[in-house]
């Protein structure tokens, strides 16, 4: 009876985590589309629900395996431990939703599992190193790819797309398609965050777990998504349509590739790295590259040109708030998980 009650509670907590993930990820995927009035928030939420589930079923299982067994041996994910880890993940993500910011959900999940493994002394540090290395590499890659495009190829891309002189409907369909691609990549990466402990311990099957996580994220898209879509679509950036397509395509492609390799990663972090990189590249396109790195820095004229270009792309104040939340979310999840499992072990509440 007690085991059944713990199982039901574990499923309920997984749903809670999935709902919060849905609220966070929907803003990243469809914020530009709703901010430009291409989609209503309700329709964007519906598309998010569909493509998240598709991404979870097709690729997300690779990430579930890593998060459910790669960091900590699966036998340590007892029903009670699974519930604890999922709660800590949910608390970290909820922090971002309360602040109306799309948080790094995968980083919160990894931090919670790492906190548990470190407290119990069973953490696979090799997996931690590989995942953290890919976090750094993907962020750097996203920034420099978009910086290169922004500085050298942006005008050519705009001319090739020529969206302004073409049928407006074509441009709208392009925005929607990219949003769906991003939702797919979010599902591939984030479904694991809601159900990996339950799947890793064998309390629920892989297919059932992925379906549960996908449906919960879809519910979160409707319940909480409008808050983060408002932030991403209106507060962070005033990107042109072409710039949005570039940043989102690069971000979704990087995240899908990482998910295929079983690496849990954050769409929010990768996408904003793309936006900042594209902004940096565009801001530097009218400033000589050697001026950017010379010891004495930019002249007054170059600084004025750089500043006027850069401020058209993203709001520095909002970006700082988002970066601070990215740091706080995994830190809160990891520290709480470590302290809780360390205390539980000392009190002999767990083996």
N, C-alpha and C positions, 0 to 999 in steps of 0.2 A: 504493500500500500504506500509506504514511504517512498519507495523507488518510483512508483507511478506519479506521485505528487511532485517529486523532484523533476521528472521528465516533463510534466506539464508546465512546471515553472520554468524549466530551461527553454522550452519552445516559446513561452510567453516573453521571456527576456530576449530571445533571438528576434522575435517580431519587433520588440521595442527598439533593438539596435537597427534592424532593417528599416524601420520607419524613419529613424533619425538619419540614416545614410541616404535614404531617398530624398529627404528634405535638403541635405547638404549638396548632393550630386546633381540634383535637378537644376539648381542655379547655374552650375558650371556648364552643363550641357545645353540648356535652352535659354539662359539669360540673354544672350545677344538676340535671339529670335523674338522673345517677348518684349525686350527693350526697344526693338525697332518696329514693333506692332505687326510683325509678320504672322505671329501665332498668338492666340489667346492663352492665358496661363492654364486653363482647363485642358485645352487640346495639347499643349506642351506636356502637361502632366501625364496625359493618356499615352502619348508617344514614348515618353520616358519609361512608363511601366512596361510597355510591349518590348522595347529594344533592350532594356536592362535584363529582362528574363531571357531573351534570345542570347545575349552575350554571356550570361551566367551558364546557360545550358551547353553552349558550344565550346567556350574557352575557359570559363570561370572555374571549372573543376580542377584545372592545373594549380590555380592559386589556393583552392581549398585544401589540396594535398600538402602544399608547402606550409600553410598557416596551421593546419590541423595536426601535422606530424613532423615538419621540418625543424621547428624551433625546439619543441618539447616532445619527448616520447608520448605517443597517443594514450598510453595507459594512465598517464597522470591527469588526463582530462576526465576525471570522475564527474558524476552529475553535479556535485556541489562546486567543484573547481570550474567546470564549464559555465555554470551560472555566474560565478564570481567574475570570471574573465569577461563574459559578455556584458555584465553590468558595468564594469570599468570602461569597456569600449564605448558603451552607450553614454556614460556620463561625459566622457571626453568629447564625443561628437555633439551631444546636447549642448555643451558649452558654446560651440560654434553656432549652432542653430539659434540659441538665445541671443547671441550677438549679431545675428543675421549675416553670418559669414560662412561661405563654403569651406569646410575644414578638410584637413588631410585625413580622411577616414581610415585608409589603409595604414597610415603611420600610427594612428591611435590604436588600431587592432594589433599591429606588430608590437607596439610598446607594452600593451597589456599582457600579451603572451610572453614577451621577454621579461617583464617584471615578475611574472609567475615563475618562469624557468630559473631566473637568477635567485629568487628567494628559496626555491626548493633545491637548488644546486644541480639542476639537470639540463641547463640551457646548452643548446648546440651553438657555440660561439662562431663556428665556421659559417653556419647559415646566416647568422646575424651579420657577419662581415660581408658576405656576398650580397645580401639584400641592401644593406646600407651603402655599399659601393655602387650598386646599380641606382640607388636613389640619387647619389651625387652625380653619377655619369649621365643619367637621364635628364637631370635638371640643367647640367652644363650643355648637353647636346641640344636640348630644346632652346636654350637661350641663344647659342651660337648659330644654329641653323636659321632661326628667325632673324637674328641680327644680320647674317649674311644676306638673306633675302631682302630684308628691309633696306640695307645699304646699297646693294648692287642689282637686285632683280625686281624690286617692288614695282617700279614704273613699267617694266616690261610685262609683268604679270597683269597689272591693271589694264594695259593696252590689249593684251591677249584676251582677257575675259570680256572687256568692254561691256560691263553689265549695265552701265547707265544708259547706253544708247540702244540696248536690246529690250526685249519684252520684259516688263517689270515682273511678270509671273515667273520667268526663268530665274531671276535673281532670288525671288522668294523661295522657289523650290530648292535652290542651291543652299540657302540658309537652313531650310528644314532638313535637307538631306545630311548636312554636316552635323546638325543637332542630333539626329538619329544615330549617326556614326559615333558621336561622342557618348550617347546613352549606351550604345552597344559596348563600347570600351569600358565605360563605368561599370556596367554589369559584369563584364569579364573580370574586372579587378575587385569589385566591392562586394559581390554576393558572398564571397568567402568570409568577409569580416563579420557577417551576421550569423553564420552557421558552422564555420570551420571547427570550433571546439566540439560541437555536437556530432559532426560527421567524423572527426578524428577519433573520438572515443567509441564510435560505433553505436551511439544512441539513436542515430537516424541515418538512413542510407544516403548515398551521394546524390542521386537524382531527386529524392524527396527533399533533401536539405537545400539543394540549389533552387528547387521550385519554391520552397518556403521563403528563402531569402529574397528571391526575385519578386515574389508577390508582396512581401513586406516592404521592400524598397519602392515598389509601385504605389503602395498605399501611402508611403511617406511623401512621394512626389505630389500627391493630391493634398495631403494634410499640411505639409510644411514647405513644399517646393516654392510656392509663390513668394515667400519671404526672401529666400536666397536668390530667386530669379530677379527680384526687384533690385537687390544689391549689385549683382553681376551686370544686369542689363542697363542700369542707370547710373550707378555710383562709380564703378571702377574705371570704365573706359568709354570713350566715344569713338571707337574704331570705325573706320569705313567698312563697307560690306566686304571688299576685297581683303582688307587686313584681317577681318574676322575669319574669313574662310581659310586664309593661310595659317593663322595661329591655331585654329581649331583642328584643321587637318593634320598638322604636324603633331599636336598634342595627342589626338586620338590614335594616331599611327604608332607613336612611341609607346603609349600605354597598352595598346593591343599587343604589340610585340613583347613587352615585358610580361603581360598576362599569359601569353602563349608559352613563355619560358618558365612560368610558375612564380614570377616575382611579384609580390603585392606592392603596388605603387599608387601614388595619389594623382588623380586627374586634375584636381585643383592646383596642386603645386606645379605640375608640368605645364598646364595651360597658362598660368600666370607667368611662368618663366618665358613661355613663348611670347606673351603679350609684351613683357618688359624687354625681351630681346628684340622684337620687331620694333618697338618704340625707340630703343637705343640705336638700332640700325638706321631707322628713318631720321632720327634726330641728328645723326652724324653724317648723313649723306651730303649735306651742304657744308660740312666742316672737313678739312683735310685730315686723313687718318693719322698722319704723324703729329698733328696738333693735339689729338686726343691723348697721346701717350708721352708727349714731351714734358720734361721736368717742370718748366714754368707754367704749364697748363694752358688753358684757352685765353685768347685775348678777349677784351670786353665785347667786341663785335661778334666773335665766334660764340662766346657764352650766351649772348642774346639770341643768336640764331638757334643754337642748341636748345635753349630753354623754351623758346616759343614753339618749336617743333615738338618737343617732348611733352609739354603740358597739354597738347591737343590729343595725346594718346592715352594717358592714364592719370588718375588723380593720386599724387604721391601720398597724401594723408590716408586715403582709404587703403592704398597698397600697404602702408606701414601697419595699419590695423589688422589686415589679413595675415601678413607675415608674423605678427605677434601672436595671432590666434593659432597659426600653424605650429609655432613653437610650444604654446601653452597646451594644446590639445593632446599630443602624444606624451608630453611631460606629466600632465595630470593623470592620464590613464596609466602610464608606466609606474609612477611613484606610488599611486594608490594601490595598484596590483601588488607591487613588491612589498609594501608595508603590510597589507592585509594577509598575504600568504606567509610572510615571515612571522607575523604574530600568530596566525593559525597553526603554523608548524611548532612554534615554541610552546603553545598551549596544548599541543598534541591533538588538535582538532582534525588534522590530516596526517597521513603517514609520512 
